[in-house]
Each structure stands twice: as structure tokens, then as C-alpha cells.
Amino acid sequence: MTLYLGNQKVCPTITINQGGGGDSGGEYLIKVIDYDGTILKQDHLDTGATFELPEPPTTHERLLFQTWSSPLPISNNTITVGKSDVTIGAIYTTKSGLNEFVIELNVLTGLSFNIFGSSLGGDDYIDWGDGTVDKNYSHTYADYGIYTIKTNSVWVNVFELPIVYAHCSQAGWFYNLLNKTFKGVTFANTLFGDEFVDMNFAVGQYTVPALIYPPIATSIANTRRAVVSFNVCKDIVFPYGLRNFETEDFKAIAILGQYSDNVEVLTFPATVEELPPICSYTTEGYCYNTALREVNFTEHTFVPSIEAITTTLQGDVFRNKYCKIRVPKALEDEWKSATNWTVYADYIVGV
């Protein structure tokens, strides 16, 4: 609030915070989200301000909170605001410690469900949620209804339709998790090892509201398209400590894939050293994203390397020509002239 007498300001600007529900009115949006994209806390703050993380949610029936994932370092449950919008996300594991699917079977889906994997050897098993526990990849239920499937197998390949919820709790990944129901799939990430292999999709028609990578991950990769390839996905959290987008076995072809239509802001932690192209322009598909308005590297003290764009099918590196790549002012000229960054030069601005 600012007080004026006529056109003369007679009082400095005062921000009124209404019991935690108000907004401080700063330049940058700091937002904390749950695994499903629900906003847990947010505020607009200026550079140098501190933001305290909220108490973690405890109401999820199947999930156990692990930690927060943030592109800015967290100290004593707070972050210090930099020069960009920041989204911080909650990381969970399942209370069972197993990979879980919740499925809904009805007259349209039928009574059978299939899970494919490389093998179910040793102590691996599948609990089908109706009292049956075995090493089979397919199961036929006696009645229609909702079932929770649990497995300790770390290689899970699902092509079936009736999944309404999925959570990977172990060092593995959901592979080709195809979902064509109206309910969609909500994917809650968990703490893995140094390498995090994301869900691998054959096509991108999915309802994944948020993609939050665990803070332990130093490498992220996707084996088929890009790191982010979801129509509905809007919020993405890359964790502080992340270095590149290539694991020992797999390599991301781009950050945003063909179906990343709703991503508005990408904020990279200062630790990122190597990147694939920001958008996909290969034969795998053109990135149709028109919502992307900011790509932030504002915390970097160096220019990370980036791979060359294979081809620009439409002639522009971003479909939204007003998108800005925000970098530190001191690095602006170096950034614009760096190898493979030159094609992005018109979009790069120093702040």
C-alpha cells in the first residue's frame, strides 16, 4: 500500500501480510507444490528475501513425505530468493515401500490387467490387491472394482488402460506408462540414486499435473523423447545439485518434448553444467509449446554447455517468440556467443 496526497507520495510502500494468506508484493513468485500440483504455500518476494517452507502434508493415504526438492539450496528449511520465479516440490515414497498402481476395472476395461517386466526373479512378486500374490504379469479379477497393485519389481512396463494412480517408490522407473482413461495418472516421485530415469512415454497424451525430480538426482534422462512430455504438466522442479540430463545408459533429446504445451517457466539450478536443446526439434516431434515465457539461468556463475538443435521444423527455436532466457547480466555477452547458444541469442536477456 502506498499513500499519496494529490500526486505526491507521502508514505513509502507498505505490504500487509494477512496472516500468511496475503502476498508480500515482491518481484518473484515463490511457490511450494504438492506432488499433484496443489499449491501448499506461495508468496511474491524480492531478491535476498528468505522464504520458509511449510509443514509437509501428512494427509495422503498411501504416501510418506521424504523431503523438499528445490532449484535453490535449502538451509534450515528456508531458501533465499534469487532473481527468478521458483517452484519447490514435495517428495514422497509409498508407506508400503513398494511400487503401487491403483486401477479401476469396469465393464469397459474388463476384468484382466497386465504388467510387463524384464523378469520376476528372486524375491520379486506382485500383490494384485485381491488376496493374490504371485510372479505372474497378468491377472484376472473375480469382480469389477478398485484395486491397489503392489510390486517390489523395479522394472515396470504398463500398457493397460484403467490406471488412476501410480507411484514408483524404488530405484527403477515406470516404463511406457500409457493411460487413456479420463482419470489420468498422478505420478509421485521419490528418492532414487544419483541417476534418475524418468517415465518413458511412447506418446504424450497424459495428465501428469506436476513433475518433481528428487533432490538426490545429479543426472536426469528419458529414453524416448524428452525430459518433459506431458500435455497437462505445468509445474516442473529441477533440484539443486542436478548436473546434466544424461545417465550412464540413456540421454535426453530435449528438455521439452512434443506435447509440453502448458509449461510456462523453466528454472535451472546453478549446478546444471550440460543441457540438451531446450525444445525438441528432431524427427521425434516438434515442440508446440506456446505457453513458455521464461527460461531461467539467473543463479549461474558460468555458461553451461548445450547441444545443437538438430533441425527447426518451423524456423523458430521457441513457438512463443516472446519467451526470454534470463541469465546473469555479467554473463550475457558470453552466453549469446557461446557454442550452440548463438541460435538463442535473440531470446537471451541479462538481469
Secondary structure as GFF3:
##gff-version 3
##sequence-region A 1 351
A	DSSP	beta_strand	4	5	.	.	.	ID=ss1
A	DSSP	beta_strand	8	9	.	.	.	ID=ss2
A	DSSP	beta_strand	28	33	.	.	.	ID=ss3
A	DSSP	beta_strand	39	45	.	.	.	ID=ss4
A	DSSP	beta_strand	50	52	.	.	.	ID=ss5
A	DSSP	beta_strand	63	69	.	.	.	ID=ss6
A	DSSP	beta_strand	78	80	.	.	.	ID=ss7
A	DSSP	beta_strand	86	94	.	.	.	ID=ss8
A	DSSP	beta_strand	99	105	.	.	.	ID=ss9
A	DSSP	beta_strand	112	114	.	.	.	ID=ss10
A	DSSP	beta_strand	126	127	.	.	.	ID=ss11
A	DSSP	beta_strand	133	134	.	.	.	ID=ss12
A	DSSP	beta_strand	138	140	.	.	.	ID=ss13
A	DSSP	beta_strand	145	151	.	.	.	ID=ss14
A	DSSP	beta_strand	155	157	.	.	.	ID=ss15
A	DSSP	beta_strand	163	167	.	.	.	ID=ss16
A	DSSP	beta_strand	173	175	.	.	.	ID=ss17
A	DSSP	beta_strand	187	188	.	.	.	ID=ss18
A	DSSP	beta_strand	195	197	.	.	.	ID=ss19
A	DSSP	beta_strand	210	212	.	.	.	ID=ss20
A	DSSP	beta_strand	219	221	.	.	.	ID=ss21
A	DSSP	beta_strand	235	237	.	.	.	ID=ss22
A	DSSP	beta_strand	265	267	.	.	.	ID=ss23
A	DSSP	beta_strand	274	275	.	.	.	ID=ss24
A	DSSP	beta_strand	281	282	.	.	.	ID=ss25
A	DSSP	beta_strand	285	286	.	.	.	ID=ss26
A	DSSP	beta_strand	294	296	.	.	.	ID=ss27
A	DSSP	beta_strand	305	306	.	.	.	ID=ss28
A	DSSP	beta_strand	324	327	.	.	.	ID=ss29
A	DSSP	three_ten_helix	329	331	.	.	.	ID=ss30
A	DSSP	alpha_helix	332	337	.	.	.	ID=ss31
A	DSSP	three_ten_helix	342	347	.	.	.	ID=ss32
A	DSSP	beta_strand	348	350	.	.	.	ID=ss33
###
